[in-house]
Amino acid sequence: MIVVSRNDKLEGPDTVTSENWRSIRLLKRSDNMGFSFNETTIFAGTETRLWYKNHLEAVYCLAGEGEVELLDDGRVFPVMPGTLYALDRHDRHVLRAFTELTLVCVFNPPLRGDEVHDADGSYALLG
């Protein structure tokens, strides 16, 4: 069994921070679960362009308010506590945080844990 404390991951290599977000990598590829599990904070007032062309992602909102816009068709969906959205088609999207968002994110294939977005908003697929 794997037991992880969020507080134990806050400092060190399992927490990755960028200009718009901080992600605590609670389960990673090395845990051999077939997915990774992150708690991600999106900072208030930010807009992040993303395209997980190599991964599928499901996102569940625990706190805050924002929206996700699909870039291929312009549809916009509100994000608030209790909202889950799944990027099942490797959707290009923009995530906007009106207030600080606290999200739980699941990735398949799993993240190694130290990834940051590349120029097109994706994570590289690592062997």
N, C-alpha and C positions, 0 to 999 in steps of 0.2 A: 504494500500500500504506500502511496505517496501522500504525505501531509506537508503542506506548505503554509507558512505564515506570511501574509502580505508585508507585515512590518519588517520581517527578516530580509525582504527583497528590496526595500526602499532605497537603500544605499548600496552602491556597487554595480557590477556589470549587468544585473538583471533588470535595472531601471534605465531606460533610454529616454532622453529628453531632446526635443527639437524646439524650434521657435514657437510652434503652434500647439505642441502636445507633449505629454509625458506618458510613457507606457511601462507598466510593471509586468514583466514577463513571468507569470506564475507557473505555467507549464511550458516547456520548450521541446524542441525536437529530441533532445537527449533524454527526455523522460519516456520516450517510446510509447506514447499514447495514440499516435496517429493524427493528432491535432495539437495546436498550441492554444493557450488560454491566457489572456492579458486583461489587466485593468488599465484602462486608458483615460486620461484626463485631457480634454480638449479645452484650451484656454479661451476664456470669454473674448468675444470680439474678433475671433480669427476665422479665416476661410482657408480650407486646405483642399487642394486639388489632388485626387487619388485615382489610381487605376491598378487594381490588383490583377494584372493580366496573368500572373503565375499562381495565384492563390484564390480560393473561395473564402469569403469571410461572412460571418454572422455577427451582428452587433446588437447588444441589448442595453438600453439606456436605464441607468439607475437614478440619475439626478441631472437637472439642468434642462435647458431648452435650446433648440437649434433646428436645423433642417438639412436634408440631404437632397441634392439636385442631380438627376441623371443627365449627363451631358449629351447623350445621343438623341434624346427626345424632349428635354427641357422639363420633364415632370419634376415636381418638388413635393417632398413629403416631410411633414413636421416630425421632429424628434423630441420626445419628452419622456419622463419616467414611465416605464411600462411598454415603450415602443421597441420592437425588434425589427431590424431590416437585415436582409440577407442578399449579398451581392453574388447571385447564383449564375450570372452571365458575364462575369469579369467586367462589370459595368464601370465605365468612366464616370466619376462623380465628383461633386464638390460638397464637402461637409462644412457647414457654417454653425458656429457656436454663438448664440445670442447671449447666453450666460455660460459659466463654466459647466461643461458636460462631463459626467462620470459614466463611462461605458465599459461593458464587458465584451471582449472581442475574442472570437474563436477563429483560427485559421487552419485551413487544410490545403496543401500539405503544411505541416507545422513549421513555425519559425525557429531558426537557430537560437534567436534571442537578442542578438546585437544589431539587427537590421535597422537601417533608416531608409526613408524613401529615396529613390533615385530621381533623376530629372523629370521623368514622366509620371511620378507619383506611385511607383510600384516597388515591390521588394524583389530582389533577384531570386531566382529559383536556384537553390544550392543543392549540390549532389550529396 
